[in-house]
């Protein structure tokens, strides 16, 4: 059994800490992308990706984790936005599996903030992670 499978209660604690109800979360599958280099701009993007990967490898760890990504708002069966008791839209989240080279920082509340450079920064607050290397 993988380490992540045993950490379900940590995911529940994270969702509780963030005020997310399990009904707001949907499972998501990873889609692989390929890039064809046809222009100088494409080559520049590929070179930037390579240099960013080199920097990430220098500073981070190769890990795997599940995160909750915000994806619009909850809707009822008729497609109408759902509101909370204060009249605000209820956010919708998608449970997404991710892996890659991230810098890991432990937070005060016992979770982990994992961050990587992607020509900009990408951060996720996770209950736990599995180190692959």
C-alpha positions as a Markdown table, in Angstrom:
| # | Residue | x | y | z |
|---|---|---|---|---|
| 1 | Unk | 0.0 | 0.0 | 0.0 |
| 2 | Unk | 1.4 | 3.4 | -0.9 |
| 3 | Unk | 2.1 | 6.1 | 1.7 |
| 4 | Unk | -0.6 | 8.3 | 0.1 |
| 5 | Unk | -3.3 | 5.7 | 0.5 |
| 6 | Unk | -2.7 | 5.7 | 4.3 |
| 7 | Unk | -2.9 | 9.5 | 4.5 |
| 8 | Unk | -6.7 | 9.9 | 3.7 |
| 9 | Unk | -7.3 | 11.4 | 7.1 |
| 10 | Unk | -4.7 | 14.1 | 6.4 |
| 11 | Unk | -6.6 | 15.0 | 3.3 |
| 12 | Unk | -9.8 | 15.3 | 5.4 |
| 13 | Unk | -7.9 | 17.5 | 7.9 |
| 14 | Unk | -6.6 | 19.7 | 5.1 |
| 15 | Unk | -10.1 | 20.1 | 3.6 |
| 16 | Unk | -11.5 | 20.9 | 7.0 |
| 17 | Unk | -8.8 | 23.5 | 7.6 |
| 18 | Unk | -9.6 | 25.1 | 4.3 |
| 19 | Unk | -13.4 | 25.0 | 4.9 |
| 20 | Unk | -14.0 | 22.7 | 1.9 |
| 21 | Unk | -16.9 | 20.3 | 2.0 |
| 22 | Unk | -16.2 | 16.9 | 0.3 |
| 23 | Unk | -19.3 | 17.5 | -2.0 |
| 24 | Unk | -17.3 | 20.4 | -3.6 |
| 25 | Unk | -14.5 | 18.1 | -4.8 |
| 26 | Unk | -14.4 | 16.1 | -8.1 |
| 27 | Unk | -11.7 | 13.6 | -9.2 |
| 28 | Unk | -9.6 | 14.6 | -12.2 |
| 29 | Unk | -7.3 | 12.6 | -14.5 |
| 30 | Unk | -3.9 | 13.8 | -15.8 |
| 31 | Unk | -3.6 | 14.5 | -19.5 |
| 32 | Unk | -0.2 | 14.4 | -21.2 |
| 33 | Unk | 0.8 | 17.2 | -23.6 |
| 34 | Unk | 3.3 | 17.2 | -26.4 |
| 35 | Unk | 4.8 | 20.3 | -28.0 |
| 36 | Unk | 5.9 | 20.7 | -31.6 |
| 37 | Unk | 8.6 | 23.4 | -32.3 |
| 38 | Unk | 7.7 | 25.3 | -35.4 |
| 39 | Unk | 8.8 | 28.9 | -34.7 |
| 40 | Unk | 11.5 | 30.8 | -32.8 |
| 41 | Unk | 8.9 | 31.5 | -30.1 |
| 42 | Unk | 8.4 | 27.8 | -29.7 |
| 43 | Unk | 12.1 | 27.3 | -29.4 |
| 44 | Unk | 12.3 | 30.1 | -26.8 |
| 45 | Unk | 9.5 | 28.4 | -24.8 |
| 46 | Unk | 11.3 | 25.0 | -25.0 |
| 47 | Unk | 14.6 | 26.6 | -23.8 |
| 48 | Unk | 12.9 | 28.4 | -20.9 |
| 49 | Unk | 11.2 | 25.1 | -19.9 |
| 50 | Unk | 14.6 | 23.4 | -19.9 |
| 51 | Unk | 16.3 | 26.1 | -17.8 |
| 52 | Unk | 13.4 | 26.1 | -15.4 |
| 53 | Unk | 13.6 | 22.3 | -15.0 |
| 54 | Unk | 17.3 | 22.6 | -14.3 |
| 55 | Unk | 16.7 | 25.2 | -11.6 |
| 56 | Unk | 13.9 | 23.1 | -10.1 |
| 57 | Unk | 16.1 | 20.0 | -10.0 |
| 58 | Unk | 18.9 | 22.0 | -8.3 |
| 59 | Unk | 16.5 | 23.2 | -5.5 |
| 60 | Unk | 13.7 | 20.6 | -5.2 |
| 61 | Unk | 12.7 | 17.0 | -4.8 |
| 62 | Unk | 10.9 | 14.7 | -7.2 |
| 63 | Unk | 7.6 | 14.1 | -5.4 |
| 64 | Unk | 4.0 | 12.9 | -6.1 |
| 65 | Unk | 0.9 | 14.3 | -4.4 |
| 66 | Unk | -2.8 | 14.9 | -4.7 |
| 67 | Unk | -4.0 | 18.5 | -4.5 |
| 68 | Unk | -7.3 | 20.4 | -4.7 |
| 69 | Unk | -7.5 | 22.9 | -7.6 |
| 70 | Unk | -10.2 | 25.6 | -7.7 |
| 71 | Unk | -12.5 | 25.1 | -10.7 |
| 72 | Unk | -15.3 | 27.6 | -10.8 |
| 73 | Unk | -18.4 | 27.3 | -8.6 |
| 74 | Unk | -20.9 | 24.6 | -7.6 |
| 75 | Unk | -24.0 | 24.4 | -9.7 |
| 76 | Unk | -27.4 | 22.7 | -9.2 |
| 77 | Unk | -29.0 | 20.3 | -11.6 |
| 78 | Unk | -30.4 | 23.2 | -13.7 |
| 79 | Unk | -26.9 | 24.8 | -14.1 |
| 80 | Unk | -27.7 | 27.6 | -11.6 |
| 81 | Unk | -24.8 | 28.7 | -9.3 |
| 82 | Unk | -25.2 | 27.5 | -5.7 |
| 83 | Unk | -25.0 | 30.1 | -2.9 |
| 84 | Unk | -24.1 | 29.7 | 0.7 |
| 85 | Unk | -26.1 | 31.2 | 3.6 |
| 86 | Unk | -24.4 | 34.5 | 3.1 |
| 87 | Unk | -25.3 | 34.6 | -0.6 |
| 88 | Unk | -21.8 | 34.0 | -1.9 |
| 89 | Unk | -21.0 | 31.4 | -4.6 |
| 90 | Unk | -19.9 | 28.0 | -3.3 |
| 91 | Unk | -16.5 | 27.2 | -4.8 |
| 92 | Unk | -15.9 | 23.9 | -6.7 |
| 93 | Unk | -12.7 | 22.0 | -6.4 |
| 94 | Unk | -11.1 | 19.2 | -8.5 |
| 95 | Unk | -8.9 | 16.6 | -6.8 |
| 96 | Unk | -5.9 | 16.4 | -9.1 |
| 97 | Unk | -2.9 | 14.0 | -9.1 |
| 98 | Unk | 0.4 | 15.8 | -9.7 |
| 99 | Unk | 4.1 | 14.8 | -9.7 |
| 100 | Unk | 7.3 | 16.6 | -10.5 |
| 101 | Unk | 10.2 | 18.4 | -9.0 |
| 102 | Unk | 9.0 | 20.8 | -6.2 |
| 103 | Unk | 10.5 | 22.6 | -3.3 |
| 104 | Unk | 8.9 | 21.4 | 0.0 |
| 105 | Unk | 8.2 | 23.7 | 3.0 |
| 106 | Unk | 6.4 | 22.6 | 6.1 |
| 107 | Unk | 3.7 | 25.0 | 7.3 |
| 108 | Unk | 2.9 | 25.9 | 10.9 |
| 109 | Unk | -0.3 | 23.8 | 10.9 |
| 110 | Unk | 1.5 | 20.6 | 9.8 |
| 111 | Unk | 0.8 | 20.6 | 6.1 |
| 112 | Unk | 3.3 | 21.1 | 3.3 |
| 113 | Unk | 3.6 | 23.9 | 0.8 |
| 114 | Unk | 5.1 | 22.5 | -2.4 |
| 115 | Unk | 6.3 | 25.0 | -5.0 |
| 116 | Unk | 8.0 | 24.8 | -8.4 |
| 117 | Unk | 9.0 | 27.3 | -11.0 |
| 118 | Unk | 7.0 | 27.1 | -14.2 |
| 119 | Unk | 8.1 | 30.4 | -15.9 |
| 120 | Unk | 6.1 | 31.6 | -12.9 |
| 121 | Unk | 5.6 | 29.9 | -9.5 |
| 122 | Unk | 3.0 | 27.2 | -8.8 |
| 123 | Unk | 2.2 | 26.4 | -5.2 |
| 124 | Unk | -0.2 | 23.8 | -3.6 |
| 125 | Unk | -1.0 | 23.2 | 0.0 |
| 126 | Unk | -0.9 | 19.5 | 0.6 |
| 127 | Unk | -1.5 | 17.2 | 3.6 |
| 128 | Unk | 1.3 | 14.9 | 2.6 |
| 129 | Unk | 3.5 | 13.8 | -0.3 |
| 130 | Unk | 5.5 | 10.8 | -1.5 |
| 131 | Unk | 9.1 | 11.4 | -2.4 |
| 132 | Unk | 9.9 | 9.5 | -5.6 |
| 133 | Unk | 13.8 | 9.6 | -5.5 |
